[in-house]
């Protein structure tokens, strides 16, 4: 797909691009696949069945965060300051959101779930370059939606493909 002439080549945005994410989980392991949301036709693409939408809360295209299952709040955002984030306020503005992920400095996140559960995820040991708060949030979302009751502490080997190097994600209940 050619780059539109109004966008400089190499331009990067502080806003994370929206993605559809699939997580294939089995005991102690999760394989994550991400698909750029603007390039997908959700109703036409079979590989999107069972995915969830992850979007940056400050995406300039308001449709993405308003449709997101997982909202990201990256470090450095004004609203990110501890104590300034109210789940009730977020839920009122984004009723489809099931999980709000506040990025943490180590690439993990503080996950706030709709039922009031708060989880902290961090990458333990050697971190592959692909680890991020967004991937941690997707793994937590998958676990929360596939578990009866509230998700609890866990350790999961996470990969971004069948043959990819894994990272250990440790999730603790708060």
C-alpha positions in Angstrom: 0.0 0.0 0.0 1.6 3.3 -1.0 2.1 6.0 1.6 -0.2 9.0 1.1 1.8 12.1 0.0 0.6 14.1 3.0 2.4 11.8 5.5 6.2 12.1 5.5 8.0 8.8 5.0 9.4 7.6 8.3 6.9 9.6 10.3 6.1 8.0 13.6 3.3 8.9 15.9 3.3 8.9 19.7 -0.1 7.2 19.5 0.1 3.4 19.2 -1.7 2.1 16.1 -4.8 0.1 16.7 -4.5 -3.7 16.2 -6.7 -6.7 16.3 -5.1 -9.4 18.4 -5.5 -13.1 18.6 -4.1 -15.1 21.6 -3.8 -18.8 21.4 -3.4 -20.1 24.9 -2.6 -23.5 26.3 -1.3 -24.4 29.8 1.4 -21.9 30.7 1.9 -20.6 27.1 0.3 -18.0 24.9 1.0 -17.2 21.3 0.0 -13.7 20.3 -0.6 -12.5 16.7 -1.4 -8.9 15.8 -3.1 -7.5 12.7 -3.0 -3.7 11.9 -6.7 -2.7 12.4 -7.0 -0.1 9.6 -5.9 -2.6 7.0 -8.5 -5.3 8.0 -12.0 -5.8 6.9 -13.3 -7.4 10.1 -16.5 -8.8 8.5 -14.6 -10.3 5.6 -11.4 -11.8 7.1 -11.5 -15.2 8.8 -8.2 -14.7 10.6 -9.9 -12.1 12.7 -12.5 -14.4 14.3 -11.9 -14.5 18.0 -9.7 -11.4 18.1 -10.0 -8.4 20.3 -9.3 -4.8 19.4 -6.5 -2.9 21.2 -6.3 0.9 20.8 -4.5 3.9 22.3 -6.9 5.9 24.4 -5.7 9.1 22.7 -6.0 7.9 19.1 -7.1 10.9 16.9 -9.6 8.6 15.1 -12.1 8.3 18.0 -13.7 5.3 16.5 -10.8 3.0 17.5 -10.8 3.7 21.3 -14.6 3.8 21.3 -14.7 0.3 19.8 -11.7 -1.1 21.7 -11.9 -4.1 24.0 -8.5 -3.1 25.5 -7.5 0.5 25.9 -3.9 1.5 26.3 -2.7 4.5 28.3 1.1 4.8 27.5 3.6 6.4 29.9 4.0 10.1 29.6 0.4 10.9 29.1 -1.1 13.6 31.3 -3.9 11.2 32.5 -1.4 8.5 33.4 -0.3 10.2 36.7 -1.1 7.8 39.5 -4.4 8.6 41.1 -5.8 10.5 38.1 -7.2 7.4 36.4 -10.7 6.5 37.4 -12.1 3.2 35.9 -15.6 4.5 36.3 -14.8 7.6 34.2 -13.2 5.5 31.5 -16.0 3.0 31.5 -18.6 5.8 31.1 -16.7 7.2 28.1 -15.7 3.9 26.5 -18.6 1.4 27.3 -17.1 -1.4 25.1 -13.8 -1.4 27.0 -13.2 -4.6 29.1 -9.6 -3.7 30.2 -7.7 -0.5 30.7 -3.9 -1.0 30.5 -1.7 1.6 32.2 1.8 1.2 30.8 4.6 0.7 33.3 8.3 1.6 32.8 9.4 -2.1 32.5 7.1 -2.7 29.5 4.5 -4.3 31.7 1.2 -2.8 32.7 -1.3 -2.2 35.5 -4.6 -3.7 34.2 -7.9 -2.4 35.4 -10.8 -4.7 34.6 -14.5 -3.9 34.4 -15.3 -6.0 37.5 -12.9 -4.0 39.7 -10.1 -6.5 39.5 -6.6 -4.9 39.3 -3.7 -6.9 38.0 0.0 -6.0 37.5 1.9 -7.7 34.7 5.7 -7.5 34.2 8.2 -9.2 32.0 10.6 -11.4 34.1 14.2 -12.2 33.1 15.5 -11.5 29.7 13.0 -9.6 27.6 12.7 -10.2 23.9 12.6 -6.9 21.9 8.9 -7.4 21.0 7.6 -7.3 24.7 5.3 -4.4 25.5 2.5 -3.3 27.7 0.1 -3.8 24.8 1.1 -7.5 24.5 0.9 -8.0 28.2 -2.6 -6.4 28.2 -3.7 -8.7 25.4 -2.6 -11.8 27.3 -4.4 -10.6 30.4 -7.5 -9.9 28.4 -7.5 -13.4 26.9 -7.0 -14.9 30.4 -9.8 -12.8 31.9 -12.3 -13.6 29.1 -11.5 -17.3 29.1 -11.6 -17.8 32.9 -14.7 -18.3 35.0 -14.5 -15.8 37.9 -11.7 -13.3 38.4 -8.3 -14.1 36.9 -5.6 -14.6 39.5 -1.9 -14.6 39.6 -0.1 -16.5 36.8 3.1 -17.0 34.9 2.9 -17.4 31.1 5.5 -18.0 28.4 4.5 -15.6 25.7 5.6 -15.7 22.0 4.6 -13.7 18.9 4.7 -16.7 16.7 5.1 -20.5 16.8 8.9 -20.3 16.5 9.6 -17.0 18.2 11.6 -16.5 21.3 9.4 -16.4 24.4 9.2 -13.9 27.2 8.0 -14.7 30.7 5.0 -12.6 31.7 4.2 -12.6 35.5 0.8 -11.4 36.5 -0.1 -10.6 40.1 -3.4 -9.7 41.6 -3.5 -6.4 43.6 
